[in-house]
């Protein structure tokens, strides 16, 4: 009824704004769900590899890890490797605790920035 009845809208701009908001929030929600369900990663004693829907896969060996820090403002851990690869691991990502335990076992100092 909101889209058909012309008497409901005093101005056509209201209808256009509503359609725009629904579209933008719908696309944003689809993006977030795709990121959540399609981001995959593995790690072992030798290294880490992550695959995202939107970016090329990234990987790094633990013996090439240069710096590791936690970004409190963004809520992720950043791993920087000698090759220039930078891997961000969100605190919401399943398995990130295992990565942190492995880094602790290897004696890697995680700074906070």
C-alpha positions as MATLAB code, in Angstrom:
seq = 'XXXXXXXXXXXXXXXXXXXXXXXXXXXXXXXXXXXXXXXXXXXXXXXXXXXXXXXXXXXXXXXXXXXXXXXXXXXXXXXXXXXXXXXXXXXXXXXXXXXXXXXXXXXXXXXXX';
ca = [
       0.000    0.000    0.000;
       2.906    2.385    0.653;
       4.191    2.097   -2.894;
       0.890    2.146   -4.791;
      -1.327    4.694   -3.046;
      -0.230    8.179   -4.167;
      -2.149    9.784   -1.271;
       0.219    8.306    1.310;
       3.180   10.275   -0.027;
       3.058   14.042    0.110;
       6.224   14.228   -1.934;
       7.615   11.735   -4.471;
      11.052   12.391   -2.941;
       9.982   10.518    0.196;
       9.248    7.392   -1.842;
      12.560    7.659   -3.685;
      14.421    8.143   -0.390;
      12.718    5.101    1.139;
      13.512    2.918   -1.863;
      17.116    4.178   -1.759;
      17.480    3.378    1.946;
      16.016   -0.108    1.584;
      18.309   -0.795   -1.382;
      21.481    0.489    0.312;
      20.840   -1.340    3.587;
      19.847   -4.514    1.733;
      23.038   -4.488   -0.339;
      25.110   -3.763    2.775;
      23.537   -6.696    4.592;
      24.188   -8.989    1.605;
      27.846   -7.851    1.547;
      28.256   -8.559    5.286;
      26.669  -12.012    5.059;
      28.844  -12.902    2.054;
      31.968  -11.772    3.945;
      30.965  -13.754    7.022;
      30.141  -17.024    5.291;
      32.713  -17.022    2.481;
      35.911  -15.936    4.280;
      38.031  -19.002    4.937;
      41.452  -19.590    6.404;
      43.813  -22.263    7.609;
      46.898  -22.215    9.758;
      49.398  -24.744   10.996;
      52.890  -24.821   12.511;
      54.390  -23.541    9.242;
      52.138  -20.652    8.233;
      48.748  -19.145    7.593;
      46.553  -18.794    4.496;
      43.328  -16.784    4.167;
      40.857  -16.530    1.289;
      38.273  -13.760    0.975;
      35.437  -13.373   -1.469;
      36.567   -9.960   -2.705;
      40.387  -10.172   -2.470;
      43.049  -12.540   -3.704;
      44.203  -15.205   -1.228;
      47.024  -14.228    1.114;
      49.501  -16.459    2.877;
      52.609  -16.167    4.987;
      55.123  -18.417    6.718;
      55.617  -17.933   10.455;
      59.399  -17.711   10.062;
      58.875  -14.676    7.768;
      56.606  -12.848   10.235;
      58.034   -9.404   10.984;
      55.435   -7.715   13.171;
      52.151   -8.581   14.816;
      49.891   -6.080   16.489;
      46.320   -5.609   17.653;
      44.309   -2.653   16.384;
      41.748   -1.898   19.104;
      39.934    0.686   16.981;
      39.286   -1.846   14.187;
      39.038   -5.002   16.315;
      41.566   -7.109   14.415;
      45.064   -8.498   14.677;
      47.466   -7.556   11.891;
      50.271   -9.878   10.807;
      52.948   -8.315    8.592;
      55.366  -10.578    6.714;
      58.733   -9.877    5.030;
      57.161  -10.379    1.610;
      54.930   -7.345    2.225;
      51.812   -9.428    2.820;
      49.568   -8.019    5.528;
      46.922  -10.332    6.964;
      44.160   -8.982    9.187;
      42.390  -11.401   11.500;
      39.159  -10.094   12.999;
      38.361  -10.853   16.623;
      35.019  -12.177   15.326;
      36.681  -14.755   13.070;
      36.272  -18.338   14.219;
      39.670  -19.814   15.105;
      41.497  -16.565   15.773;
      42.179  -17.702   19.337;
      44.092  -20.692   17.984;
      46.255  -18.407   15.854;
      47.012  -16.246   18.888;
      47.944  -19.292   20.993;
      50.251  -20.516   18.243;
      51.913  -17.098   18.018;
      52.345  -17.080   21.804;
      53.967  -20.531   21.663;
      56.369  -19.260   19.000;
      57.296  -16.311   21.239;
      55.802  -13.615   18.978;
      55.163  -10.342   20.802;
      51.777   -8.819   19.868;
      51.790   -5.048   20.332;
      48.703   -2.861   20.652;
      48.284    0.145   18.396;
];
